Amino acid sequence: MRARVLIAAFLLLGAIAISALASADARRVVGNCTKSQLRPSAIILACADDNRSLTRLRWSSFGGTTAHGSGQYYINDCTPNCAAGRFHSYPIELVLSNARPCPDGRDDYRSATISFTSTRPPGQRSAHGQEVLSCPIP
């Protein structure tokens, strides 16, 4: 009888541990505007024209309450207009947070805090910026 109770307890603990790991991996972020992804190498911020994105992303953590990474803030200067503008990159540190379910059933991060680690784009007053992230576009 005692052996059965111990086996049941171990099985229950194993199921709880697997469930916790699965839920941590369930958090994603929309990287390409149309699909939730795990640890994407890029996140498009301006889906209409792709003039702003986070690129060369490397993640030190992903899937928990927050995700931490680094990479480049890639932006079109739109001078003299966006079609003729040039793209520039700025090194960043990135924190994703505020995960909530999307209509596709995925638990996606919805906020990005961007910290410029050296230079920042012209007109960017602060070394920190906040971006709202969306659910996948169907």
N, C-alpha and C positions, 0 to 999 in steps of 0.2 A: 504494500500500500504506500509506504513512504517513498519507494523508488518511483512509483507512478506520479506522485505529487511533485517530486523533483524534476522528472522529465517534463511534466506539464508546465512547470515554472520556467524551465529553460526554453521550451518551445515558445511560450508567451513572451519572454524577454527577447528572443530572437526575432519574433514577428514585430515587436515594437521597434527594435533597432532597424530592421529592414524598412519599415514604414517611415521612420524618421529620415533615413537616408534617401528614400524615394521622394519624399516631399521636399527635401532640400534641393534635389536635382530637378524638381518640377518647375522651379522658378526660371523664367527665361526673359528675354528682351527681344523686341522687334528690331532686327538688324537691317532688313532690306525692304521695309515698309509693308510686306505682304505675308511674312512668316515669322513666328516666334522661334528664337534660336537660343541654344546654349553656347555661352562663351563666343559670341561672334567676333570676327576680326575687324568688323566695321559696323557702325550704326548710322544710317542716313537720318539726319534731323529735318531736312527739307524735302519731303517726299515729292512735292509737285515739280521741283526743278533740280534737285540734288546739288544745290549750291552751298549746303552746309552739311558736314558729316564728321563723325569721329572715326579715324582710321588707324591702322597699325596697332590695334588694341591687343594688349597682353594683360591677362587677368591674374591677380594674386589670390583672389577668392571669388567665388561665384555660387549662387544658389541659396545663400542664407538670407537673413533679414536685409543685409546690404551686400553689394558686390563691389569689389575694389579692383581698379586696373589703371593702366597708363597707356598713352598713345599720342595721337596728333588730332588737333582741331583743324579741320580742312575747310576753308571757306573761300568763296569767290568774292573778289572785291567789287564786282559789278561796275567797273569803271572802263569806259564811259557808260556801259550798260552791261547787264548780266551775260548777254550773248558774246560780248567782246571782252569781258573781264578776265582777270587772271586769278588762279587759285594760289593760296598761301597756306602754309602749315605752321601750327604753333604747338609746342609740347604741352601736354596736360597730364594731370592726375584726375581720375574719374571715380565717382561713387554713385552707384545705382541704388535706389530705394523705393519704398512705397509700392510694393508688389500687390496687385489685385487681379482677380479673375477677368479675363477678356471673354467675349462671346464665343471664341473657339474653345473655351474650357481651359486654356493655359493661364497660369498665374504669372503675369508679366510685370517686370519692374516698370513703374510709370514716371519716375523722377530721376534726373541725372544732375549731379552737382559736379561742375567742371572747374578745376583749379589750374590756372595757367602757371607753369613752373618757371618760365623765364619771360620772354616777350609775350605780348598779347595783341589781338587785332586792334587796329586803329578804331577809336570810338568806344572800346571796351574799357569802361571806367574802373572796374574792379578786377582784382586777380581771380575772382570767383564768379561763376555764372550758374544759372539754374535753367534746365530745359525740361519741359513736359514731354514725356514719351507716350506714344499712342498704342492702341491695340492694332493688330494686323488689318490692313485695308483689304476687304474681300475682292 
